[in-house]
Amino acid sequence: MNRSRSRVLAAATTIAACAGALLLPTQAQAAGSVHLYKIYYDSPGADRGGNTSLNAEYVEIRNTTGKAVSLKGWTIKDRTGYTYTFGTYSLGASKTVKVRTGQGSDTAANRYWNRKWYVWNNTGDTATLRKATGTKVDTCDYGKRSSPYIMC
């Protein structure tokens, strides 16, 4: 009986240790990430292509790491293939940046695609964020929704 109880106790200890290991965050999760955070795909009003309307359409990227991350050469691409490429730019620790569809002057909080027509389809689309090396970092997929944006 002691031997059986010992085996049961050993098995229970092993299962508990494995379960605990499964619940621990991976090193990447614990350190944070740079990821797609929000897509505001249906700007207010009629889609007539005015710059104010174009700039109300954007993709927001969030850095949840504890340090600034260089996004130079990183890309955001929609399902059709429209691609925004970051120039020299560093996203600060715990900061977000909006990549607006229209034209404007780049700042730390807003970058501009400088397009003259919309990128993000109101009926559904997919955003893909890639590093300069081409490595996929994140994707955000949406269909027609009642809200004009999606939190990724």
Sequence and secondary structure as in RCSB ss.txt:
>XXXX:A:sequence
MNRSRSRVLAAATTIAACAGALLLPTQAQAAGSVHLYKIYYDSPGADRGGNTSLNAEYVEIRNTTGKAVSLKGWT
IKDRTGYTYTFGTYSLGASKTVKVRTGQGSDTAANRYWNRKWYVWNNTGDTATLRKATGTKVDTCDYGKRSSPYI
MC
>XXXX:A:secstr
 HHHHHHHHHHHHHHHHHHHHHHS  HHHHH  EEEEEEE S SS     HHHHHTSEEEEEE SSS EE TT E
EE TT  EEE  S EE TT EEEEESS     SSEEE   SS  S TTEEEEEEE TT  EEEEEEEES SSSEE
E 
